């Protein structure tokens, strides 16, 4: 099956293609309106608006499939560690190459090309490509869907949502940081957070926040409950890192191991900030999940879930459960049933 990161990139490419086709449709219409004004010169003989639309939309389609794929699958993956200036230069040079290919294709079909029109289209599409790359960078910065939600003002008014959260914490992080030093420890975390992304996305999770060496993963309640994905995510991360153990031992001399607390409930989602805007979740659920994760060390367990969440999951047959009892978490008045889990699937 296609992993969710690839699926997400294909959706990005699909959106780019549709938008560029729409722009390719309107450019010749604008040209036609400009030619129809009293101050404009008349169209050249045999000029056809239908032909102009077909040519522009065909060029937009070729450009989107070539240039859009380049942006989504290559530039924003291979150059994510480069400066924005370096990335923009790469995009501009790549765009010029795409324009050259499009014009070669047009000539193969014996479609005449006007140097002035080519220059005009290069300027127009240069701006479009630059804006497309800008939006891709911003979307990657905010996370999947977050930037779009901010644009359409979905969370201008706070909304109550039913969510599942997993607080994923790196074991012995202080010891590892002292061993590696600040700079190498940062590289270690960067590699680690990159490598756990696919298992999170494949289990329909969204990365809510990175907090030091901790990752907070969130699910829509139904997505997390489905096939116990919120729990399976932890074990998929564990097994994936085991497969990469040789890499981490060679680069850092460390085997990364996580522990996690998972809980569910109602939270309030809303947009905050003026200069730096973000969508945040607030509510007792997050504090409780953090306290559950703290109990992993006390009980020497790798993953603990709340009794409320466990009641909604299908754990039998996939996970071995160990009831830890009703525990009074730090800062809480009421006791909470906690259950430790281990995977029984090799």
C-alpha positions, 0 to 999 in steps of 0.5 A: 500500500502507498504510504500516507506521506506519498499520498499527501504529496500526490494530493499536493501535486493534484492541487497544483495541477488543477490550479495551474490548469485554471490559470492556463484557462484564464490567461488566453481569456485575459489576452482576448479581452486586452486585444478587444479594447479600443487601444489594443492592436487587433488579433493576428489572422487566424487567431482562435480563442479556443486554440489559444485556450487549448495551447495554454492549458496543455502547456499548464498541464505539462508544466504542472506534471513536470515542474509540480512533480519537481517541486513536491517530490524533489526540491522540497525533499532533497533541499529541505536542509538548504536555505530558502535562497538556495531553494528559490535559485534551484526552482528558478533554474528548474522552471527555465528548464521546464519552459524550454521543454514545453516550447520544444513540445509545442514546436513538435506539434507545429504550433508557432511561437511568438518570442514576445508571448514566450517572454510574457508567459515566462514572467507570468509563470515565473511568478506562479511557480514562485508563489506555488513554492512559497505556499509549499514551504509555508504548508510544510512549516505549519504541518498538513492541513494547518495552513489551509485551516488558518487561511479559511479561518476554521479556528478563528472561533474556538471549537471543541473536538474529540481527540486522541493524544500520544506523548512520545518521549525519548528514553535517557535523553539527558544521557544521550545529549551529554554523550553527543554534545549539543550540535550532534544531539540536534542532528540526532533528533533531526534524523530521529524525528524524520524517521518516525514521520512515516509510521505516524502518517501511515497510522493517520496521526498528525504531528501536533508539536515537537517539544525538546526531545518529545513528540506530541501526536494527535488523532481525530478520535475515530481515526485513532480508534480505527484498528487501534491505530493510535496504539499501533503507531507506537509499535510501528515506530519502535519496529521501524527504529529497530530496522534503522538501528545500524544507522544510529549506532554507526552515526551516534553510537545510540539506539533510540527508544521511546516511551509513550502515554496515550489518552483521549477526550474533549479539547478546545482547538483555536487559533492563537498569536498575532505575529506568529499564528498557530492552532493549539489544543487546550484542555485537561486531556493534554495535561493528563496524557503527559502525566500518563507518559510520566508513569512509564518510567515508574512502572518500567513500561514502554506504553501506557494508555488510559482506561477510558481509551482502552475501553474503546480499542480492540486490543485482544489478539493484537496487544498484551495488556497489564492492568496497573490499577487506578492511579492518582496522577500528579496534580489530579484529584481523581484516580485513573485506571491505567493499562500497560500494553505490549505488542504480541505480533512479531 
